[in-house]
């Protein structure tokens, strides 16, 4: 097939967008293709470009990936996922949800959040919503556990709201939180982690099946053996290596109910 340009989209936190640009550019160098990457501005299930199979490469969280594949079953396949350098990730393609509070608060454990204000990025988020919801159900907390819930729209905004005292707590993708603290080290003195949820399979790099088996194989091999330029980009965000992952690795995320446990419906 003739592929004039590798078209990519990221539905993940913008503070890693530069890294996704480095990956996309690297694949362009290896494959001899022009590349185009943009930040997704809507839910994958609502993105017409993706639904029309006009995207080649996708950076996406595992939960929306599985939900998308439940609707469109034969379009996408997983390629690789990052493995972080930090020892907390056990050299595996996993991440956690860190429940953060303001360091000046008297909140020490999850139970102390009763009646407090939660901010969350999106109800479709595994780290920002789903994992916390699961923990509350497992530990039999009441449906009205939080006094108030507000949607921030992004992990980075949730972090700032907790720092600024606009919300008492938020569950944040651990990789996003670590990068935000690298970018804004002054936040460290204002935040404290009171619970760690997970682990969950790391958000994967996903490709469209229309690329064909030979090209997909080339892309996977290239990412498993990154060049010096991509390795420098990996080091900047704390990525140790890439690991192959399968769609089956993410299906566990879609086995939980999708009802709104602590968010009041309008």
For each residue, the residues with C-beta under 8 A, 3 or more apart:
1: 210 211 212 215
2:
3: 6 33 56 211 215
4: 33 34
5: 33 34 35 36
6: 3 24 27 28 31 33 34 35 36 56 57
7: 36 54 55 56 57
8: 20 24 35 36 37 38 55 56 57 58 59
9: 37 38 39 40 47 49 50 55 57 58 59
10: 16 17 20 37 38 39 40 58 59 60
11: 40 43 44 58 59 60 61 64
12: 16 20 59 60 61 203
13: 16 154 155 156 173 176 179
14: 17 39 154 156
15: 156 176 179 180 183
16: 10 12 13 19 20 175 176 179 237
17: 10 14 20 21 39
18: 21 22 233
19: 16 22 23 233 234 236 237 239
20: 8 10 12 16 17 23 24 37 59
21: 17 18 24 25 37
22: 18 19 25 26 229 230 233
23: 19 20 26 27 205 223 230 233
24: 6 8 20 21 27 28 35 37 57
25: 21 22 28 29 35
26: 22 23 29 30 222 223 226 227 229 230 233
27: 6 23 24 30 31 33 35 57 219 222 223
28: 6 24 25 31 32 33 34 35
29: 25 26 32 227
30: 26 27 218 219 222
31: 6 27 28 215 218 219 222
32: 28 29
33: 3 4 5 6 27 28
34: 4 5 6 28
35: 5 6 8 24 25 27 28
36: 5 6 7 8
37: 8 9 10 20 21 24 57
38: 8 9 10
39: 9 10 14 17
40: 9 10 11 44 47
41:
42: 46 47
43: 11 46 47 64 122 124
44: 11 40 47 50 58 60 64 65 68
45: 51 64 67 68 71
46: 42 43
47: 9 40 42 43 44 50 51 55
48: 51 52
49: 9 52 54 55
50: 9 44 47 53 54 55 58 68
51: 45 47 48 72
52: 48 49
53: 50 75 208 210
54: 7 49 50
55: 7 8 9 47 49 50 58 208
56: 3 6 7 8 207 208 210 211
57: 6 7 8 9 24 27 37 205 206 207 208
58: 8 9 10 11 44 50 55 65 76 205 206 207 208
59: 8 9 10 11 12 20 203 205 206
60: 10 11 12 44 64 65 68 203 204 206
61: 11 12 64 65 125 126 127 203
62: 65 66 126 200 201 202 203 204 249 250 253
63: 66 67 124 125 126 130 250 253 254
64: 11 43 44 45 60 61 67 68 124
65: 44 58 60 61 62 68 69 76 78 204 206 247 250
66: 62 63 69 70 247 250 251 253 254
67: 45 63 64 70 71 124 254 258
68: 44 45 50 60 64 65 71 72 76
69: 65 66 72 73 75 76 247
70: 66 67 73 254
71: 45 67 68
72: 51 68 69 75 76
73: 69 70
74: 209
75: 53 69 72 208 209 210
76: 58 65 68 69 72 206 207 208 209 247
77: 206 207 209 216 247
78: 65 81 204 205 206 245 246 247 249 250
79: 204 205 206 207 216 219 220 223 244 245
80: 204 205 220 223 224 242 243 244 245
81: 78 93 201 202 203 204 205 242 243 245
82: 93 175 202 234 239 240 241 242 243
83: 89 91 92 93 202 239 240 241 242 243
84: 88 89 95 175 202 238 239 240
85: 89 238 239 240
86: 89 178 238
87: 90
88: 84 96 174
89: 83 84 85 86 92 94 95 199
90: 87 94
91: 83 240
92: 83 89 199 243
93: 81 82 83 201 202 204 243 245
94: 89 90 198 199 200 201 202
95: 84 89 127 173 174 175 198 199 200 202 203
96: 88 127 174 196 197 198 199 200
97: 126 127 128 131 132 171 172 173 174 196 197 198 200
98: 171 172 174 177 193 195 196 197
99: 110 113 132 169 170 171 172 193 194 195 196 197
100: 159 162 169 170 171 172 177 191 192 193 194
101: 105 107 113 162 168 169 191 192 194
102: 105 107 162 163 165 168 190 191 192
103: 189 190 191 192
104: 190
105: 101 102 168 192
106: 112
107: 101 102 112 113 116 168 169 192 194
108: 112 194
109: 112 194 195
110: 99 113 135 139 194 195
111: 114
112: 106 107 108 109 116 194
113: 99 101 107 110 116 118 145 146 168 169 194
114: 111 141 145 146
115: 146 147
116: 107 112 113 146 147 148 168 169
117: 146 147 148 149 150 167 168 169
118: 113 132 146 148 149 150 167 168 169 170 262
119: 149 150 151 152 157 158 161 162 166 167 169 170
120: 123 125 128 129 132 149 150 151 152 158 170 171 263
121: 125 128 129 151 152 153 154 155 157 158 170
122: 43 125 128 129 151 153
123: 120 129 151 260 263
124: 43 63 64 67 129
125: 61 63 120 121 122 128 129 130
126: 61 62 63 97 129 130 131 200 253
127: 61 95 96 97 130 131 155 171 172 173 174 176 197 198 200
128: 97 120 121 122 125 132 155 158 170 171 172 173
129: 120 121 122 123 124 125 126 132 133 171 263
130: 63 125 126 127 133 134 253 256
131: 97 126 127 134 135 171 197 198 200
132: 97 99 118 120 128 129 135 136 171 197
133: 129 130 136 137 256 261 262
134: 130 131 137 138 197 256
135: 110 131 132 138 139 195 197
136: 132 133 139 141 145 261 262
137: 133 134 140 141 261
138: 134 135
139: 110 135 136
140: 137
141: 114 136 137 145
142: 145
143: 261 262
144: 262
145: 113 114 136 141 142 262
146: 113 114 115 116 117 118 149 262
147: 115 116 117
148: 116 117 118
149: 117 118 119 120 146 262 263 264
150: 117 118 119 120 161 167
151: 119 120 121 122 123 263
152: 119 120 121 155 157 158 161 167 170
153: 121 122 157
154: 13 14 121 157 158
155: 13 121 127 128 152 158 159 170 172 173 176 177 180
156: 13 14 15 159 160 176 180
157: 119 121 152 153 154 160 161
158: 119 120 121 128 152 154 155 161 162 167 170 172
159: 100 155 156 162 163 170 172 177 180 187 191
160: 156 157 163 164 166
161: 119 150 152 157 158 164 166 167 170
162: 100 101 102 119 158 159 165 166 167 168 169 170 190 191
163: 102 159 160 187 190 191
164: 160 161
165: 102 162
166: 119 160 161 162
167: 117 118 119 150 152 158 161 162 170
168: 101 102 105 107 113 116 117 118 162
169: 99 100 101 107 113 116 117 118 119 162 194
170: 99 100 118 119 120 121 128 152 155 158 159 161 162 167
171: 97 98 99 100 120 127 128 129 131 132 197
172: 97 98 99 100 127 128 155 158 159 176 177
173: 13 95 97 127 128 155 176 177
174: 88 95 96 97 98 127 177 178 196 198
175: 16 82 84 95 178 179 202 238
176: 13 15 16 127 155 156 172 173 179 180
177: 98 100 155 159 172 173 174 180 181
178: 86 174 175 181 182 238
179: 13 15 16 175 176 182 183 237 238
180: 15 155 156 159 176 177 183 184 187
181: 177 178 184 185 187 188
182: 178 179 185 238
183: 15 179 180
184: 180 181 187
185: 181 182 188
186: 189 190
187: 159 163 180 181 184 190 191
188: 181 185 191
189: 103 186
190: 102 103 104 162 163 186 187
191: 100 101 102 103 159 162 163 187 188
192: 100 101 102 103 105 107
193: 98 99 100 196
194: 99 100 101 107 108 109 110 112 113 169
195: 98 99 109 110 135
196: 96 97 98 99 174 193
197: 96 97 98 99 127 131 132 134 135 171
198: 94 95 96 97 127 131 174
199: 89 92 94 95 96
200: 62 94 95 96 97 126 127 131 253
201: 62 81 93 94 204 245 249 250 252 253
202: 62 81 82 83 84 93 94 95 175 245
203: 12 59 60 61 62 81 95
204: 60 62 65 78 79 80 81 93 201 245 250
205: 23 57 58 59 78 79 80 81 223 242
206: 57 58 59 60 65 76 77 78 79
207: 56 57 58 76 77 79 211 216 219
208: 53 55 56 57 58 75 76 211
209: 74 75 76 77 212 216
210: 1 53 56 75
211: 1 3 56 207 208 215 216 219
212: 1 209 215 216
213: 216 217
214: 217 218
215: 1 3 31 211 212 218 219
216: 77 79 207 209 211 212 213 219 220
217: 213 214 220 221
218: 30 31 214 215 221 222
219: 27 30 31 79 207 211 215 216 222 223
220: 79 80 216 217 223 224 244
221: 217 218 224 225
222: 26 27 30 31 218 219 225 226
223: 23 26 27 79 80 205 219 220 226 242
224: 80 220 221 241 242 244
225: 221 222
226: 26 222 223 230 231 234 242
227: 26 29 230 231
228: 231 232
229: 22 26 232 233
230: 22 23 26 226 227 233 234
231: 226 227 228 234 235
232: 228 229 235 236
233: 18 19 22 23 26 229 230 236 237
234: 19 82 226 230 231 237 239 240 241
235: 231 232 238 239
236: 19 232 233
237: 16 19 179 233 234
238: 84 85 86 175 178 179 182 235
239: 19 82 83 84 85 234 235 242
240: 82 83 84 85 91 234
241: 82 83 224 234
242: 80 81 82 83 205 223 224 226 239
243: 80 81 82 83 92 93
244: 79 80 220 224
245: 78 79 80 81 93 201 202 204 249 250
246: 78 249
247: 65 66 69 76 77 78 250 251
248: 251
249: 62 78 201 245 246 252
250: 62 63 65 66 78 201 204 245 247 253 254
251: 66 247 248 254 255
252: 201 249 255
253: 62 63 66 126 130 200 201 250 256
254: 63 66 67 70 250 251
255: 251 252
256: 130 133 134 253
257:
258: 67
259:
260: 123 263 264 265
261: 133 136 137 143
262: 118 133 136 143 144 145 146 149
263: 120 123 129 149 151 260
264: 149 260
265: 260
266:
